[in-house]
Amino acid sequence: MSLKPVSFDNVEVLRVGVNGPGDANCLYIVTGVAIINFSGHTSDWQRDSVTFLIPQKGTGQPAPLDIGQFRDSVGIAFPATIDSSVSSPVVWGVDYVDALPEGESHLRFTAKVAILNAGGHFIRMGFQINILSHVSL
């Protein structure tokens, strides 16, 4: 089972043209926060994947970003908000992130996240993804 964000907060998109010999590309730098509400177990690590289509700029439920023809990407994910109790300190982690094309012009971001202790709640996950895509002239 994978987690889908309830909503997004403060998604920003920077688009920069990148020209090379005989080629036109675009670099997208996308940052934001995904609201996920992920809780831990009592005695063992709880792991799951957070997955979503990279959104356009905005808050709430922005439409997926049209990136054109995907070339490559790199990304990071990190806890933006975590809640824990004094009696159950929380331990969290991001095992890995990945991004794969979906459809003709969208990108699916996946982060494998982990949390330990029943008192811990991973509420908001920050992300940044840098996407290189081909632009048709």
C-alpha positions as CSV (number, residue, x, y, z in Angstrom):
1,M,0.0,0.0,0.0
2,S,1.3,3.4,-0.8
3,L,0.4,6.8,0.7
4,K,-1.0,9.5,-1.4
5,P,-0.7,13.1,-0.1
6,V,-3.8,14.6,1.3
7,S,-2.8,17.9,-0.2
8,F,0.3,20.0,-1.0
9,D,1.6,23.2,0.5
10,N,3.7,25.9,-1.2
11,V,4.7,24.1,-4.4
12,E,7.0,26.2,-6.4
13,V,8.3,25.5,-10.0
14,L,11.3,27.2,-11.5
15,R,11.6,26.6,-15.3
16,V,15.0,27.3,-17.0
17,G,15.8,26.7,-20.7
18,V,18.9,24.6,-21.3
19,N,20.3,24.7,-24.8
20,G,22.9,22.4,-26.1
21,P,24.3,21.5,-29.6
22,G,21.2,20.8,-31.8
23,D,19.0,20.2,-28.8
24,A,16.5,22.2,-26.7
25,N,15.9,21.1,-23.1
26,C,14.2,22.5,-20.1
27,L,15.2,22.2,-16.4
28,Y,12.4,22.2,-13.9
29,I,13.2,22.7,-10.2
30,V,10.2,21.8,-8.2
31,T,10.0,22.2,-4.4
32,G,7.1,21.8,-1.9
33,V,5.5,20.0,1.0
34,A,3.3,17.0,0.7
35,I,0.8,16.5,3.6
36,I,0.9,12.7,4.4
37,N,-0.2,11.9,8.0
38,F,1.9,8.8,8.4
39,S,1.9,7.1,11.9
40,G,4.3,4.7,13.5
41,H,3.9,1.3,15.2
42,T,4.5,0.4,18.8
43,S,7.7,-1.7,18.5
44,D,8.9,-1.9,14.9
45,W,9.6,0.3,11.9
46,Q,6.6,1.2,9.8
47,R,7.6,1.7,6.2
48,D,5.6,2.8,3.2
49,S,5.9,4.6,0.0
50,V,4.7,8.2,-0.6
51,T,3.8,8.6,-4.2
52,F,2.3,11.4,-6.3
53,L,2.5,13.0,-9.7
54,I,4.7,16.1,-9.6
55,P,2.3,19.0,-9.1
56,Q,2.2,22.4,-10.7
57,K,2.8,25.5,-8.6
58,G,0.2,26.0,-5.9
59,T,-1.4,24.7,-2.7
60,G,-4.1,22.1,-2.1
61,Q,-4.5,19.8,-5.1
62,P,-2.7,21.4,-8.0
63,A,-2.9,19.6,-11.4
64,P,0.1,17.5,-12.5
65,L,3.0,19.5,-14.0
66,D,3.4,19.0,-17.8
67,I,7.1,18.4,-18.2
68,G,7.2,17.5,-21.9
69,Q,9.5,14.6,-22.9
70,F,11.3,13.3,-19.8
71,R,15.1,13.0,-20.0
72,D,16.4,12.6,-16.4
73,S,15.8,13.7,-12.8
74,V,17.2,13.8,-9.3
75,G,15.3,14.4,-6.1
76,I,15.3,14.5,-2.4
77,A,12.6,14.1,0.3
78,F,12.8,15.0,4.0
79,P,10.5,15.4,7.0
80,A,9.0,18.9,7.2
81,T,6.8,18.3,10.2
82,I,6.9,15.5,12.8
83,D,4.9,15.1,16.0
84,S,6.0,12.9,18.9
85,S,5.2,12.5,22.6
86,V,7.7,12.7,25.5
87,S,7.0,9.1,26.4
88,S,7.5,7.9,22.8
89,P,10.2,9.8,21.0
90,V,9.9,9.3,17.2
91,V,12.6,8.1,14.9
92,W,12.1,8.7,11.1
93,G,13.9,8.1,7.9
94,V,13.7,8.4,4.1
95,D,15.1,5.2,2.6
96,Y,15.2,6.4,-1.0
97,V,13.5,8.6,-3.7
98,D,12.8,7.8,-7.3
99,A,10.9,9.5,-10.2
100,L,9.6,7.7,-13.3
101,P,7.7,9.0,-16.3
102,E,3.9,8.4,-16.3
103,G,1.9,8.9,-19.4
104,E,3.3,11.2,-22.1
105,S,4.3,14.2,-20.0
106,H,4.0,13.6,-16.3
107,L,6.5,12.4,-13.6
108,R,5.6,10.2,-10.6
109,F,7.7,10.9,-7.5
110,T,8.1,8.0,-5.0
111,A,9.8,8.3,-1.5
112,K,10.2,5.2,0.7
113,V,9.7,6.6,4.2
114,A,10.0,5.0,7.7
115,I,8.9,5.9,11.2
116,L,9.3,4.2,14.6
117,N,7.2,4.4,17.7
118,A,3.4,4.6,18.1
119,G,3.7,8.2,19.4
120,G,5.3,9.4,16.2
121,H,3.5,11.0,13.3
122,F,5.2,12.1,10.1
123,I,2.8,14.8,9.1
124,R,4.4,16.7,6.2
125,M,7.2,15.6,3.8
126,G,9.3,18.2,2.0
127,F,10.6,17.4,-1.5
128,Q,12.7,18.8,-4.3
129,I,13.0,17.3,-7.7
130,N,15.1,18.6,-10.6
131,I,13.8,17.4,-13.9
132,L,15.5,17.6,-17.3
133,S,13.1,17.3,-20.2
134,H,13.2,17.8,-24.0
135,V,11.3,20.7,-25.4
136,S,10.0,20.5,-29.0
137,L,10.7,23.6,-31.0
